[in-house]
């Protein structure tokens, strides 16, 4: 099943969709899709008892109240190769703040004084219940926007280039784990102004989805609604010298098999 939220920014309403593709209003069951209500919804829903929603309109981020966003860097072999980085022996982990999350088609703001804002299509995994070892999870598309100068040339950790306002578009929906029998067989694609830039597959991951969940559970408790951004395939601007970084007015389209499409127009902060 698919889980989503629709409506104007800040006033989204929860949705659910089954095999026939029609959307149903989840509000008779839960007020919103949050870390507290996600386990209830994942436990099972009688779609026939819920009102049908025609033409949902704008999709927001499919989850609100996210506790933490755990990101994995250099997790695709071809991406590591294009940036000249060694293949890591263990996952490279950093955090993004939940307030970077916006809807899949919302405007993304290029930070002031930014010269190297970059795109990264990623498979996001959403934890369904508290996990110290093997959890249930759902999946969504994410765009892990990065400012490479802030990230790599300004000292310290990667966080400065990863946590700028609007830098984590998420959605348009969550697809439950039973709908993704093999998370290591998903195509990921991204274009800028109609020009293809990334065309990869999760089979190129160095550390697969289930390994990442197992690995992270040894360092932190994974709670319902936590998001794991699992890394990006080759084709980012950082790995293609001479290619211009993103500028205000650029339009980025991305998609992951089964997880829907995103389109962001970039503006100036």
Long-range contacts (C-beta under 8 A, 24 or more apart in sequence): 1-45, 1-175, 1-176, 1-179, 2-173, 2-174, 2-175, 2-176, 2-179, 3-33, 3-41, 3-62, 3-63, 3-138, 3-173, 3-174, 3-176, 4-33, 4-56, 4-59, 4-62, 4-171, 4-172, 4-173, 4-174, 5-32, 5-33, 5-59, 5-60, 5-61, 5-62, 5-63, 5-64, 6-53, 6-56, 6-57, 6-58, 6-59, 6-60, 7-57, 7-58, 7-60, 8-58, 9-58, 9-60, 9-103, 9-106, 12-60, 12-61, 12-64, 15-53, 15-56, 15-173, 16-41, 16-45, 16-47, 16-50, 17-173, 18-47, 22-52, 23-52, 23-53, 23-54, 23-56, 24-50, 24-51, 24-52, 24-53, 25-50, 25-51, 25-52, 25-53, 26-50, 32-64, 32-65, 33-62, 33-63, 33-64, 33-174, 34-63, 34-64, 34-65, 34-225, 35-63, 35-65, 35-66, 35-67, 35-223, 35-224, 35-225, 35-226, 36-65, 36-224, 38-63, 38-126, 38-128, 38-138, 38-224, 38-225, 39-128, 39-129, 39-224, 42-128, 42-129, 42-136, 42-138, 42-176, 58-103, 58-105, 59-103, 59-104, 59-105, 59-171, 59-172, 59-173, 60-103, 60-106, 60-171, 61-101, 61-102, 61-103, 61-104, 61-169, 61-170, 61-171, 62-140, 62-170, 62-171, 62-172, 62-173, 62-174, 63-126, 63-170, 63-174, 63-225, 63-227, 65-98, 65-225, 66-98, 66-101, 66-225, 66-226, 66-227, 67-98, 67-223, 67-225, 67-226, 68-95, 68-98, 68-220, 68-223, 68-226, 68-227, 69-95, 69-96, 69-97, 69-98, 69-100, 69-101, 69-168, 69-226, 69-227, 69-228, 69-229, 70-95, 70-216, 70-220, 70-226, 70-227, 70-228, 70-229, 71-95, 71-96, 71-144, 71-162, 71-228, 71-229, 71-231, 72-207, 72-212, 72-228, 72-229, 72-230, 72-231, 73-158, 73-231, 74-206, 74-231, 75-205, 75-206, 75-207, 75-212, 75-230, 75-231, 75-232, 76-200, 76-204, 76-205, 76-206, 76-231, 76-232, 76-233, 76-234, 77-204, 77-206, 78-200, 78-204, 78-233, 78-234, 79-200, 79-204, 79-231, 79-232, 79-233, 79-234, 79-235, 79-236, 79-239, 80-206, 81-234, 82-234, 82-235, 82-236, 82-239, 82-240, 83-236, 83-238, 83-239, 87-206, 88-206, 90-215, 91-207, 91-212, 91-215, 91-216, 93-216, 93-219, 94-157, 94-158, 94-159, 94-162, 95-159, 96-144, 96-159, 96-162, 96-163, 96-167, 96-168, 96-229, 97-163, 99-165, 100-162, 100-163, 100-164, 100-165, 100-166, 100-167, 100-168, 101-168, 101-169, 101-170, 102-166, 102-168, 102-169, 102-170, 103-169, 103-170, 103-171, 103-172, 104-141, 104-169, 104-170, 104-171, 104-172, 104-260, 104-261, 104-262, 104-263, 104-264, 105-169, 105-172, 105-262, 105-263, 105-264, 106-166, 106-169, 106-264, 107-166, 107-264, 107-265, 107-266, 107-267, 108-143, 108-145, 108-166, 108-167, 108-169, 108-252, 108-264, 108-265, 108-266, 108-267, 109-164, 109-165, 109-166, 109-266, 109-267, 109-268, 109-269, 110-246, 110-247, 110-248, 110-266, 110-267, 110-268, 110-269, 111-147, 111-150, 111-164, 111-165, 111-269, 112-268, 112-269, 114-147, 114-149, 114-150, 114-164, 115-149, 115-245, 116-147, 116-148, 116-149, 116-150, 116-237, 116-238, 116-245, 117-145, 117-146, 117-147, 117-148, 117-245, 117-246, 117-266, 118-145, 118-146, 118-147, 118-148, 118-236, 118-237, 118-238, 118-245, 118-246, 119-143, 119-145, 119-190, 119-192, 119-197, 119-198, 119-236, 119-237, 119-246, 119-252, 119-254, 120-144, 120-145, 120-146, 120-190, 120-198, 120-232, 120-236, 121-188, 121-189, 121-190, 121-198, 121-200, 121-232, 121-233, 121-254, 121-255, 121-256, 122-188, 122-229, 122-230, 122-231, 122-232, 123-183, 123-186, 123-188, 123-202, 123-209, 123-229, 123-230, 123-256, 123-259, 124-170, 124-227, 124-228, 124-229, 124-230, 125-183, 125-209, 125-212, 125-213, 125-227, 125-228, 125-230, 126-174, 126-225, 126-226, 126-227, 126-228, 127-213, 127-222, 127-223, 127-224, 127-225, 127-226, 127-227, 127-228, 128-177, 128-224, 129-224, 130-221, 130-222, 130-223, 130-224, 131-213, 131-217, 131-221, 131-222, 131-223, 132-217, 132-221, 132-222, 133-214, 133-217, 134-210, 134-213, 134-214, 135-213, 135-217, 135-222, 136-177, 137-177, 137-209, 137-213, 138-174, 138-175, 138-176, 138-177, 139-174, 139-175, 139-177, 139-180, 139-183, 139-259, 140-170, 140-171, 140-173, 140-174, 140-175, 140-227, 140-259, 141-170, 141-171, 141-172, 141-254, 141-255, 141-256, 141-259, 141-260, 141-261, 141-262, 142-168, 142-169, 142-170, 142-227, 142-229, 143-168, 143-169, 143-190, 143-252, 143-254, 143-262, 143-264, 144-168, 144-229, 144-232, 145-169, 146-238, 148-237, 148-238, 148-245, 164-269, 165-269, 168-229, 169-262, 169-264, 170-227, 171-260, 171-262, 172-260, 172-261, 172-262, 173-259, 173-260, 175-258, 175-259, 179-258, 180-258, 183-208, 183-209, 183-210, 184-208, 184-209, 186-256, 186-257, 186-258, 186-259, 187-256, 187-257, 188-232, 188-233, 188-254, 188-255, 188-256, 188-257, 189-254, 189-255, 189-256, 190-235, 190-252, 190-253, 190-254, 191-252, 191-253, 191-254, 192-246, 192-250, 192-251, 192-252, 193-250, 193-251, 194-251, 194-253, 197-235, 197-236, 197-237, 198-232, 198-233, 198-234, 198-235, 198-236, 198-254, 199-233, 199-235, 200-232, 200-233, 200-234, 200-235, 201-233, 202-230, 204-233, 204-234, 205-230, 205-231, 206-231
